[in-house]
Amino acid sequence: MSLSLYNRVSKALEYLKENPTSKVVVSGGQGKGEAITEAEAMAQFFYENGIERDRIIKEEKSTTTFENIKFSKEFLNGEKEVIIVSNDFHLYRASMIAKRLGLKPYTLSAETPAIVKTQLWIREYIAVLKSLLFDKG
């Protein structure tokens, strides 16, 4: 698990422990060279840290932020208010996509490791432009 992902699941774990009736949708498919999906890695982290299995919903098909949100929406049973937990640089685009897909997003920010922060902010700027042009709800 990358440090960025660890920071995200740690932030979500804090929220889940403070809000024991909340559920979590963990979202992410399997990348090249990865033994398990990103969703499964996050689910295992939550299991190992005391979150009950019935509070964890896995979405394991997505490969992009747009797909993460679009496919996760299928598990929400019409609920519109969601909390998106991601790294600080990523929350603007994730919220933008969620709004475009008819959701009302709130955000929880996880710290981005300093060593990759500049690179990821630049990448995210380009990703926002790409999303505005090509992601369709």
N, C-alpha and C positions, 0 to 999 in steps of 0.2 A: 504494500500500500504506500503510495507516494505521501510525502509530507503534506502536500496540498489537500489530498483526500482525507488524510488523518485529521487535519485541522477542521475540515467540514464535518466529518462524522462526530468529532469531539464536541463541536458546537451544537450539533443536533442532539447529541446525547444529553447535554446539559438541559436543553429545552424539554426533552422527553421525560427526564427525571423530575423536573419541576411541574410538568403537566401530565400526570399519570393516565389520563383518559385519552390523550392524543395518540394518533397513529402516525406512521411515517411511510411514505412511498419512497423506496430507494430505487434509483433509476440509472441504468447504464448497461450497455451490452458488453460483449467480449471483444477485446482488441487483439490484434495479432501478437502471438507469443504469450498471451495471458491464459493461465490455467482455468480461471473462472471469470464470470461476468463481474463488472464493477458493482452491480446491484447485489450480487451474492457476497462479495467482499464486505460491503457495507452491512448487509444483514448479519453476517458472521460477527462483525465487530459489535453490533448491538446485542446479539444473543450473548456473547461473551461478557458483556457489561451489564447484564441483568434486565434487558428489555424483552418482554414476553413475545413469543413468536406471533401471537395473534394481533400484535400491534404493528407488525412489519409486513408491508406489501411490496413485492418485488416486480419491477418492470425491467425486463432483460433484453429488449429488442433494440433500444435506441442507440444511435451512434453520434448524434449531434444534440446540441442544447434544444433546438426546436423539437426534435423527436422526443427528448427527455420529457418535455412539458406536454406535448401533444399526446403521447402514449400514456403518460401518468394520469392525464385528465380522465382517461377511460375508467380509472379505479375510484374516482371521486364521487360517484353516485349523485351527480348534479350539484355537489358542493362547489361554490364559487370562491370562497375565501380560503387561501392557502398561504403557507409560510414556506418561502424558498430559502434554503440554507446553501450558501455557496461562498467562494472566496470573494473578497471585497471587489476585485477588479471585474468580476463576472455578473454582479447583481443587477446592474443597469440593463444589460441585454436580456438576462433571464426574466426580469420584470416586464420589459417591453414585449417580449414574446408571450408571456402569460396573459397580459392585457389583451393582446391581439387575438388570443384564443378564448377570450371571454371570461377569464379568471380575475379575481381581485387579489393580487399578491401583496404580501407583507414579506419583509426580508430579515434574515439573520446573517450577519457578516462573519466569516471566518478569515483569519489572518492569512495573507499570502506570504510564503517564505521570501525573505529579503533578496536572496540570491537570484530569484527569477522574476521579481516584481516588475522591473522596467520592461523586460521582454514580454511579459504577459499583458501589461497595459497596452503596449503597441499592438500586439496581436489582437487584443480585444477591440481596439478602435476599428481595425479592419473588419473584424467579425460583425460588429454592429452595422457597418455599412452594407456588408454582404447580406445580413439578415433583413435589413430594410428593403433591399432590392429583390431578394429571391425567396425568402420564407413566406409561404402563403398558408393561412389557417383554413 
